[in-house]
């Protein structure tokens, strides 16, 4: 199965889920999995696709969530305006974080992004008047225009989140595969110095990657805020970023769609194993990630790549046999 067929099949299954499964609990898990899928894909755009390692995506996620929650609670803005402002705020901060990336690489850049996420967490924990402090911010409302309660609301919320997430992933795939920026991203990942010597504007492309990635992470944060209706400083913790990185590795780095699929499956595994205990289910998720890193380093996307590799080798063998016979 090629990538396009896989995406079509996954999109169709996601669209039919509210029709096939009407239980609010199942839809709740599916909705949260969609939010994680957008966050994991946004991380992959910057770190997996462009090669700019980020340990601070939880900060962008939290910034989008807190911005949306704060403007709705303190200023009375609707969720639609809150979603827009949350994504824009995260994108602007991401652009600001992108400027150090012009001079830093590897673990130095990772430390800068990690420090940024920690700074956002500390501000959220101590700015009591705006963020609610350690207890978080709540009572700011949910998605506007949806049914009041019941299965109809669960279906509507899922469809809304799924549409937004699908649009965000489609945007990233378009930029990476249909524009010059995608080629620039790959060139930076493979060899930034060589890319500069070939005349590629690495400064512009790195800033674009930071802005787009952080903005979509912030958008995922706004979806989280309006769906969960509670935002606490823990969303900006390093554990959130670690989980996102694990989802991306599980799905396949540098593919955009792979981390989205990995996030959905890994979130399902994590929630499905909660019956064994919160600690033990995290251990199980960690073991799953370790197995994939060791035996399938390309993640779920690598299954397709390996199959294509076998096909190419078989075709090459057939060609060689034909040549020998000739």
C-alpha positions in Angstrom: 0.0 0.0 0.0 1.5 3.4 -1.0 1.4 6.5 1.0 -1.6 8.0 -0.8 -3.7 4.9 -0.3 -2.8 4.7 3.3 -3.7 8.4 3.9 -7.1 7.9 2.1 -7.8 4.8 4.1 -6.9 6.5 7.4 -8.9 9.6 6.6 -12.0 7.5 5.6 -11.8 5.5 8.8 -11.4 8.6 10.9 -14.4 10.2 9.2 -16.6 7.1 9.6 -15.7 6.7 13.3 -18.5 8.9 14.7 -21.0 6.9 12.6 -19.7 3.5 13.5 -19.0 4.1 17.1 -21.3 6.4 19.0 -20.1 5.8 22.6 -18.9 9.2 24.1 -15.9 7.5 25.8 -14.6 6.0 22.6 -15.1 9.3 20.8 -13.3 11.1 23.6 -10.2 8.9 23.3 -10.3 9.4 19.5 -10.6 13.1 19.8 -7.6 13.3 22.1 -5.6 11.0 19.8 -6.3 13.4 16.9 -4.9 16.3 19.0 -1.7 14.4 19.8 -1.5 13.5 16.1 -1.3 17.2 15.1 1.3 17.9 17.8 3.5 14.9 16.8 3.3 15.9 13.2 4.3 19.5 14.0 7.3 18.3 15.9 8.3 16.0 13.0 8.1 18.9 10.5 10.8 20.8 12.5 12.9 18.0 13.9 12.3 15.0 11.7 11.9 16.7 8.4 14.1 19.8 8.8 16.6 18.4 11.3 16.3 21.2 13.9 16.1 19.2 17.1 13.4 20.6 19.5 12.9 19.6 23.1 10.5 22.4 23.7 7.4 21.6 21.7 5.4 21.2 24.9 6.0 24.9 25.5 4.4 25.9 22.2 1.6 23.5 22.9 1.0 25.0 26.3 1.4 28.6 25.0 -1.4 27.9 22.5 -3.6 26.3 25.1 -3.1 29.1 27.7 -3.6 31.9 25.2 -6.9 30.4 24.0 -8.1 29.8 27.5 -7.0 33.2 28.8 -8.6 35.3 26.0 -11.9 33.3 26.3 -12.0 33.6 30.1 -10.7 37.1 30.7 -11.7 38.8 27.5 -14.8 36.8 26.5 -13.6 35.9 23.1 -15.2 32.9 21.3 -13.3 29.7 20.8 -12.7 30.4 17.1 -10.9 33.6 17.9 -9.1 31.9 20.7 -7.9 29.2 18.4 -6.5 31.7 15.9 -4.8 33.8 18.6 -3.3 30.7 20.3 -1.8 29.5 17.0 -0.5 33.0 16.1 1.1 33.5 19.6 2.9 30.1 19.4 4.0 30.9 15.9 5.5 34.2 16.9 7.3 32.8 19.9 8.5 30.0 17.6 9.9 32.5 15.2 11.7 34.2 18.1 13.1 30.9 19.1 14.2 30.3 15.5 16.7 33.1 15.5 19.1 31.3 17.9 18.7 28.3 15.6 20.5 30.3 12.9 23.7 29.9 14.9 23.0 26.7 17.0 22.8 23.1 15.9 22.3 19.7 17.5 22.2 19.4 21.3 22.9 23.2 21.7 19.6 24.0 19.9 17.8 21.3 21.8 18.9 22.8 25.1 17.6 26.3 24.0 14.2 24.9 23.1 14.1 22.9 26.4 14.8 26.0 28.3 12.1 27.9 26.5 9.5 25.3 27.4 10.6 25.4 31.0 10.3 29.2 31.0 6.8 29.0 29.6 5.9 26.4 32.3 7.3 28.6 35.1 5.4 31.6 33.8 2.2 29.6 33.7 2.7 28.3 37.2 3.4 31.7 38.8 1.2 34.2 36.8 -1.8 33.6 39.1 -4.0 36.4 37.8 -3.9 35.1 34.2 -3.1 31.4 34.2 -4.5 30.3 37.6 -1.1 29.2 38.8 -0.4 25.6 39.8 -4.1 24.7 39.7 -4.5 25.8 36.1 -7.1 27.8 34.3 -10.7 26.5 33.8 -14.3 27.8 33.3 -13.4 29.4 30.0 -15.9 27.5 27.9 -15.6 25.0 25.0 -16.1 25.0 21.3 -18.8 27.5 20.3 -21.9 26.3 18.3 -21.8 22.6 19.3 -24.8 20.7 20.8 -25.1 21.2 24.6 -24.3 17.7 25.7 -24.7 14.0 25.0 -23.6 11.8 22.1 -24.4 14.6 19.6 -21.9 16.9 21.2 -19.2 14.1 21.3 -19.7 13.5 17.6 -19.6 17.2 16.7 -16.5 17.8 18.8 -14.7 14.9 17.3 -15.6 16.0 13.7 -14.5 19.5 14.5 -11.1 18.4 15.9 -10.6 15.9 13.1 -11.2 18.5 10.4 -8.8 21.0 12.0 -6.1 18.3 12.5 -6.6 17.0 8.9 -6.2 20.6 7.6 -3.0 21.1 9.6 -1.5 17.8 8.4 -2.5 18.5 4.9 -0.9 21.9 5.0 2.4 20.4 6.3 2.3 17.7 3.6 1.7 20.3 0.9 4.5 22.5 2.1 6.9 19.6 2.3 6.1 17.9 -0.9 4.7 20.5 -3.3 6.7 23.6 -2.6 10.3 24.7 -2.8 10.4 25.0 1.0 10.1 21.3 1.3 13.3 20.8 -0.7 15.0 23.5 1.4 13.9 21.7 4.6 15.4 18.4 3.4 18.6 20.1 2.2 19.1 21.6 5.7 18.5 18.3 7.3 21.0 16.5 5.2 23.8 19.1 5.1 23.2 22.7 6.1 26.6 23.9 5.1 26.4 22.3 1.7 22.9 23.8 1.3 24.2 27.2 2.0 27.1 26.8 -0.5 24.5 25.8 -3.2 22.7 29.1 -2.7 19.8 27.9 -0.6 18.4 30.5 1.8 18.7 28.4 4.9 17.9 31.3 7.2 14.5 31.8 5.6 13.7 28.1 5.5 14.7 27.5 9.1 12.6 30.4 10.3 9.7 29.2 8.2 10.0 25.7 9.7 10.1 27.1 13.3 7.1 29.4 12.7 4.9 26.8 10.9 5.8 24.0 13.3 5.3 26.0 16.5 2.1 27.6 15.2 0.6 24.2 14.5 1.7 22.9 17.9 -0.1 25.9 19.4 -3.2 25.1 17.3 -3.1 21.6 18.8 -2.9 23.3 22.2 -6.0 25.3 21.6 -7.9 22.2 20.6 -6.7 20.6 23.8 -7.8 23.5 25.9 -11.3 23.8 24.5 -11.9 20.1 24.5 -10.5 19.2 28.0 -11.6 22.6 29.4 -8.6 22.7 31.8 -5.1 23.8 31.2 -2.4 23.3 33.8 1.4 23.9 33.9 2.0 20.1 33.4 1.2 20.4 29.7 4.4 22.3 29.3 6.5 19.7 31.0 9.4 17.8 29.5 7.3 14.6 29.8 4.9 16.0 27.2 7.7 16.6 24.7 9.2 13.1 25.4 5.8 11.5 24.6 5.6 13.5 21.4 9.1 12.4 20.4 8.2 8.8 21.2 5.1 9.1 19.0 7.1 10.5 16.1 9.8 7.8 16.4 7.0 5.1 16.6 5.4 6.5 13.4 8.5 7.3 11.4 10.6 10.4 11.3 10.6 12.8 8.4 7.3 11.7 6.9 4.7 14.0 8.6 1.9 11.4 8.3 3.9 8.7 10.1 4.0 10.5 13.4 0.3 11.3 13.1 -0.4 7.6 12.7 2.1 6.7 15.5 0.4 9.2 17.8 -3.0 7.7 17.3 -1.8 4.1 17.8 0.5 4.9 20.7 -2.2 6.9 22.5 -4.6 4.0 22.0 -2.0 1.6 23.4 -1.4 3.9 26.4 -5.1 4.3 27.2 -5.8 0.6 26.6 -3.2 -0.4 29.1 -4.4 1.9 31.9 -6.1 -1.1 33.6 -2.6 -2.3 34.6 -1.8 0.9 36.4 -0.6 4.4 35.4 3.0 3.6 36.0 3.0 0.2 34.4 1.2 1.4 31.3 3.9 4.1 30.8 6.5 1.4 31.2 4.7 -0.7 28.5 4.6 2.3 26.2 8.3 2.9 26.7 9.1 -0.8 25.9 7.1 -0.5 22.7 9.1 2.6 21.6 12.4 0.8 22.5 11.5 -2.2 20.4 10.7 0.0 17.4 13.9 2.0 17.8 16.0 -1.2 17.9 14.2 -3.4 15.3 12.3 -0.9 13.1 14.2 2.5 13.3 12.1 4.0 10.6 8.9 3.3 12.5 5.6 2.4 11.0 6.5 4.3 7.9 9.5 2.0 7.5 7.2 -0.9 6.8 6.3 0.6 3.5 9.8 1.6 2.7 11.1 -1.9 3.4 8.4 -3.4 1.2 9.4 -1.0 -1.6 13.0 -2.0 -1.1 12.2 -5.7 -1.6 10.2 -4.8 -4.7 13.1 -2.8 -6.2 15.5 -5.6 -5.5 13.3 -8.2 -7.1 12.8 -6.0 -10.2 16.5 -5.5 -10.4 17.1 -9.2 -10.1 14.6 -9.9 -12.9 16.3 -7.2 -15.1 19.7 -8.8 -14.4 18.4 -12.2 -15.3 16.9 -10.9 -18.5 20.2 -9.2 -19.4 22.1 -12.4 -18.7 19.8 -14.4 -20.8 20.1 -11.9 -23.7 
